[in-house]
Structures are given as structure tokens and as C-alpha cells.
Amino acid sequence: MSSFKAIRVHQVERATHSQLETLTLNDLSAGEVVIRVAWSGLNYKDALAVSGKGRIIKSFPRNAGIDLSGEVVSSDAADFKPGDKVLVTGCGIGESLDGGLSEMARVPASAVVKLPAGLSLREVMVIGTAGFTAALALKRMRDNHQHPDMGPILVSGPTGGVGGVALDLFSGQGFEVHALTGKAEAQADYLKALGAHTVVDRLTLEMGNKPLESALWGGAVDNLGGPTLGYLTRTVKPWGNIATIGLAQAHTLDTTVMPFILRGVSLLGIHSVECPRPWREWIWQQLAGPWKLRHLDTLVRREITLDQVKETCDQQIAGALVGRTVVKLSGQL
Ligand SMILES: NC(=O)c1ccc[n+]([C@@H]2O[C@H](COP(=O)([O-])OP(=O)(O)OC[C@H]3O[C@@H](n4cnc5c(N)ncnc54)[C@H](OP(=O)(O)O)[C@@H]3O)[C@@H](O)[C@H]2O)c1
């Protein structure tokens, strides 16, 4: 393909704007592996980058898209050959390197993972960074001895991508999962279909303000930060883990040392972009095998094309979307 289409983000006088452009391979950042992109997906970060609402892109101009799957066209790395089916999540694409909202991509071999047997190119993009991150949270919590017997896992932001996958994944691994949402009335059926045992209304939840409140949750997966994360530190049971993933509510955290020194609670940082490669490969093998999601068809709520990306990102920033969005490029499975 001598020329191809991509969502390219520019910066003009400190303001960013994105548009659908026609490019050639020479326009792309350096890398050993050239990939014909089959599918991408939209994450909160992509919505921030494309809408210009967040400082995600590190240098301009840059193709957006932190996720892609596709087929190798050419490779200067011994590990990959033309025809290989592969995926990339994070590793700087769509931030400091050109990303996956593009018909063609060129990426460092260190970022590329072979498509695990048991998942299609489309399915890995339904999972995407959102699902990979939920799986990284499961890994870190289990490594720190989280067990279903310790009590229910509370997942915040569950109508979003990370939270939705977390419901499916943790419930599939034997945890009782409760969904803490701002859309309790409208989305209860969707959240229960993904595996939520109970739906908790964030808008009416009494969060209290004591250093320790009644211990209710065996652990938590938090996508919101701010007051919600503070509440979780005060209400997780002894030795429980809180995986801190996102800042959809705020980047702040107001708490005390009490949960950590009187209940042994652990706050586990989740950083999917630079996840060590052995963990990255292991997690994808898990997602294709023993951690296989049961509700991918429920999680994916829309399939769009490149020309619909901008308007969909605006809707995501406005909080109007539920579930995962996949973007169809070549559409190969
Ligand atoms: N650490 C990492 O490596 C990593 C990786 C991926 C994502 N993230 C972060 O994780 C978070 C979730 O990502 P995502 O892709 O799942 O996003 P998403 O699909 O947009 O979902 C975010 C969810 O958070 C809730 N929410 C949104 N705005 C809110 C607000 N102002 N106040 C309170 N709740 C709000 C909503 O859930 P309800 O309506 O159900 O409450 C929404 O569905 C983001 O902050 C993202 O940047 C971090």
C-alpha cells in the first residue's frame, strides 16, 4: 500500500487538532516491523489525544491509537516475518510513536506480540489496552495473595472499557464482583450480564470521611482516583489489594496511613504502557486460555471506521459511551 489513511494529530500554537490524512510509510516513526492494521480500538487515552482534551501525544505530528492488531508486511527483526499475525498495546504507540488508528503502522519489534492461539485479530482489539490493563491488575492482585475467600471485589467505572473487562475477568476467576457506577439505573442489566453480582450506585453511596470505615470489600479495581479511591482505602478489608488504574474522576488521592498500617491494605500501581515484556506475553497467553473472557460480544458495543473516530472520541470524553469500541481497518480476522 503506497499511501494509506490515518488519524493524525497536530499541534498549532499549543492547541492540538486531529484529522483523517493520507500518508506514506516515510511519514511514520521508526521501527523494525511494518504492519497492515486490521483492527484498533478506542481507549480513554485515545479519546483524550484525538479530542485534544489531554496531553497524551508527546511529539507532533503523530498518528493516534495506543492499540493495533494486524499482519506483518515486512520485518527487519528475526522474530517476525511477513504474514505473521500480531498485536501491539501501549509501548508508546499513539504517544511518542505513530499509532494504530492508521491503515499501516511501523513499530519497534520490542512492542510486538504474536497473536496468541485462540484469539482473533478482532477479539484482541475488543480486549485492547483496557482489557490488558484489567488483566495486569488481576495478575498483580493475585501475586499479592488476593483470593475470592477474602470478599467481594469492587470495580469502579464499570461501564467503561477497563471496568467492563474487569467484571468479566474477575467473575470468571471465581471472585464475587460488585460494580460501582454512576449509571446504576440505566446500565444494571449490562453490568450483570458481564458478571456483576451487585450494582452499587456511586451517586448515592455514603462514602464517610473517617480514616477507617466499615470494611466491606475484599479488594478493588479503581479506574477513577480522587474521592472514590480515597473511599476504597477506607473500606477494603484487612490484607486486601486495591489496583489503582485510572483517574477518570480525579488524579488526587486523599487518605491516611491508617488503612495500610492497621489493616495491611495494599495499593498496587498498574502501568500497562511499560509493562515488562515477559509479563505482557504471559498475560496475553492467559487471556487466550485460562483467563478467556466469556462476554466479549456483550463488551463490544460499537464497530466504527476511521472517519467516525473523532465524533466517537468526543462522545467518550463526554461520558456518553458504554463498553468497548473497535475500529475496523482492513478487517482481517
Ligand atoms: N494505568 C494504566 O495503565 C491504564 C490503562 C488503561 C486505562 N487507564 C485509565 O483508566 C481509566 C478508565 O479507562 P477506560 O478506557 O475504561 O475509560 P472509559 O471507557 O472512558 O470509562 C471510564 C468510566 O469511568 C466512569 N467515569 C467517567 N468519567 C467520570 C467522572 N468524571 N467521574 C466519575 N466517573 C467517571 C464511567 O463509568 P461509570 O459511569 O460506570 O461510573 C466511565 O464509563 C482512565 O482514567 C484511563 O486513563 C489506565
The ligand as an SDF file (V2000), in Angstrom:
LIG
                    3D

 48 52  0  0  0  0  0  0  0  0999 V2000
   -2.8330    2.6120   34.3280 N   0  0  0  0  0  0  0  0  0  0  0  0
   -2.9470    2.1810   33.0800 C   0  0  0  0  0  0  0  0  0  0  0  0
   -2.0610    1.5400   32.5310 O   0  0  0  0  0  0  0  0  0  0  0  0
   -4.2380    2.4720   32.3460 C   0  0  0  0  0  0  0  0  0  0  0  0
   -4.6030    1.7250   31.2200 C   0  0  0  0  0  0  0  0  0  0  0  0
   -5.8610    1.9480   30.6380 C   0  0  0  0  0  0  0  0  0  0  0  0
   -6.6830    2.9440   31.1530 C   0  0  0  0  0  0  0  0  0  0  0  0
   -6.2600    3.6870   32.2040 N   0  0  0  0  0  0  0  0  0  0  0  0
   -7.1330    4.7080   32.8020 C   0  0  0  0  0  0  0  0  0  0  0  0
   -8.2320    4.0220   33.3990 O   0  0  0  0  0  0  0  0  0  0  0  0
   -9.4170    4.8350   33.3300 C   0  0  0  0  0  0  0  0  0  0  0  0
  -10.5210    4.0540   32.6190 C   0  0  0  0  0  0  0  0  0  0  0  0
  -10.1490    3.8440   31.2500 O   0  0  0  0  0  0  0  0  0  0  0  0
  -11.2450    3.3090   30.2110 P   0  0  0  0  0  0  0  0  0  0  0  0
  -10.5460    3.1420   28.9190 O   0  0  0  0  0  0  0  0  0  0  0  0
  -12.0010    2.1990   30.8030 O   0  0  0  0  0  0  0  0  0  0  0  0
  -12.1980    4.6010   30.1260 O   0  0  0  0  0  0  0  0  0  0  0  0
  -13.7220    4.7070   29.6980 P   0  0  0  0  0  0  0  0  0  0  0  0
  -14.0790    3.5540   28.8310 O   0  0  0  0  0  0  0  0  0  0  0  0
  -13.9480    6.0780   29.2080 O   0  0  0  0  0  0  0  0  0  0  0  0
  -14.5130    4.5040   31.0980 O   0  0  0  0  0  0  0  0  0  0  0  0
  -14.3380    5.3350   32.1870 C   0  0  0  0  0  0  0  0  0  0  0  0
  -15.5270    5.1220   33.1440 C   0  0  0  0  0  0  0  0  0  0  0  0
  -15.2910    5.8970   34.3070 O   0  0  0  0  0  0  0  0  0  0  0  0
  -16.5110    6.4870   34.7640 C   0  0  0  0  0  0  0  0  0  0  0  0
  -16.3390    7.9390   34.6710 N   0  0  0  0  0  0  0  0  0  0  0  0
  -16.0540    8.6850   33.5690 C   0  0  0  0  0  0  0  0  0  0  0  0
  -15.9500    9.9880   33.8680 N   0  0  0  0  0  0  0  0  0  0  0  0
  -16.1490   10.0700   35.2030 C   0  0  0  0  0  0  0  0  0  0  0  0
  -16.1600   11.1450   36.1410 C   0  0  0  0  0  0  0  0  0  0  0  0
  -15.9380   12.4270   35.7550 N   0  0  0  0  0  0  0  0  0  0  0  0
  -16.3970   10.8690   37.4270 N   0  0  0  0  0  0  0  0  0  0  0  0
  -16.6150    9.6110   37.8370 C   0  0  0  0  0  0  0  0  0  0  0  0
  -16.6350    8.5450   36.9970 N   0  0  0  0  0  0  0  0  0  0  0  0
  -16.3990    8.7890   35.7080 C   0  0  0  0  0  0  0  0  0  0  0  0
  -17.6060    5.9550   33.8750 C   0  0  0  0  0  0  0  0  0  0  0  0
  -18.0820    4.7480   34.4920 O   0  0  0  0  0  0  0  0  0  0  0  0
  -19.4880    4.6380   35.2880 P   0  0  0  0  0  0  0  0  0  0  0  0
  -20.4640    5.5060   34.5590 O   0  0  0  0  0  0  0  0  0  0  0  0
  -19.8160    3.1840   35.2230 O   0  0  0  0  0  0  0  0  0  0  0  0
  -19.2650    5.1240   36.6630 O   0  0  0  0  0  0  0  0  0  0  0  0
  -16.8620    5.6050   32.6000 C   0  0  0  0  0  0  0  0  0  0  0  0
  -17.5310    4.6250   31.8690 O   0  0  0  0  0  0  0  0  0  0  0  0
   -8.9780    6.1210   32.6140 C   0  0  0  0  0  0  0  0  0  0  0  0
   -8.6400    7.0810   33.5840 O   0  0  0  0  0  0  0  0  0  0  0  0
   -7.7450    5.6910   31.8330 C   0  0  0  0  0  0  0  0  0  0  0  0
   -6.8950    6.7760   31.5520 O   0  0  0  0  0  0  0  0  0  0  0  0
   -5.0620    3.4720   32.8070 C   0  0  0  0  0  0  0  0  0  0  0  0
  1  2  1  0
  2  3  2  0
  2  4  1  0
  4  5  1  0
  4 48  2  0
  5  6  2  0
  6  7  1  0
  7  8  2  0
  8  9  1  0
  8 48  1  0
  9 10  1  0
  9 46  1  0
 10 11  1  0
 11 12  1  0
 11 44  1  0
 12 13  1  0
 13 14  1  0
 14 15  2  0
 14 16  1  0
 14 17  1  0
 17 18  1  0
 18 19  2  0
 18 20  1  0
 18 21  1  0
 21 22  1  0
 22 23  1  0
 23 24  1  0
 23 42  1  0
 24 25  1  0
 25 26  1  0
 25 36  1  0
 26 27  1  0
 26 35  1  0
 27 28  2  0
 28 29  1  0
 29 30  1  0
 29 35  2  0
 30 31  1  0
 30 32  2  0
 32 33  1  0
 33 34  2  0
 34 35  1  0
 36 37  1  0
 36 42  1  0
 37 38  1  0
 38 39  2  0
 38 40  1  0
 38 41  1  0
 42 43  1  0
 44 45  1  0
 44 46  1  0
 46 47  1  0
M  CHG  2   8   1  16  -1
M  END
$$$$
